[in-house]
Amino acid sequence: MHLDPLAIITAFGLIFLAELPDKTMFASLAMGTRMRPLYVWFGTSSAFIVHVAIAVGAGSLIGLLPDWTVKLVSASLFALGAFILLRGSGGDDDDDAEVKTVTGFWPVYSTAFMAVFISEWGDLTQITTANLAASNGTWSTAIGSAAALMSVSALALLAGKFIAKRVPLKTVQRIGGVCMLGLAIWTGVEIFTG
């Protein structure tokens, strides 16, 4: 196993920048306002590691999956996330009631894992990782890509926690729900335009 520091840095930089404006970053931010951020990070990180392994090991596998099916499932998961966030934000009449956060490890982990695992199929970062692995080495690319994806998820969760401390949770949940709904619509539109 040969590790090339330049290949690791290259993979990290390219994937980090590509993932910043990605919908999974916004999904992580939204999940982090409703669920325990560390558990969300474990779930998203696990999904990213699996995708990196798939990308570097079998980049051609992405091309075999029907794109519209992946996007349909992804849009459905985003819509479910929007429903959960918007339903959980409640009305203005229950401002005094304490808003419950999903805290169990396995429910949070599995939700975060599945949301990222399904939505990242054929994503720009997965394709870029596969391409980098072909030219820069498997292990170096895998390490750089995984570190970049996990870092973006951590940044999104920290931002979510920061926002949640300064803005009422119900407002954050409503905004997060609207963002998730937007992502569901965006992904759904991609089925017909992509």
Buried (B, 14 or more C-beta within 10 A) or exposed (E): EEEBEEBBEBBBEBBBEBBEEBBBBBBBBBBBBBBBBBBBBBBBBBBBBBBBBBBBEEBEBBEEEEBEEBBBBBBBBBBBBBBBBBEBBBEEEEEEEEBEBBEEEEEBBBBBBBBBBBBBBBBBBBBBBBBBBEEBBBBBBBBBBBBBBBBBBBBBBBBBBEBBEEEEBBEBBBBBBBBBBBBBBBBBEBBEEE
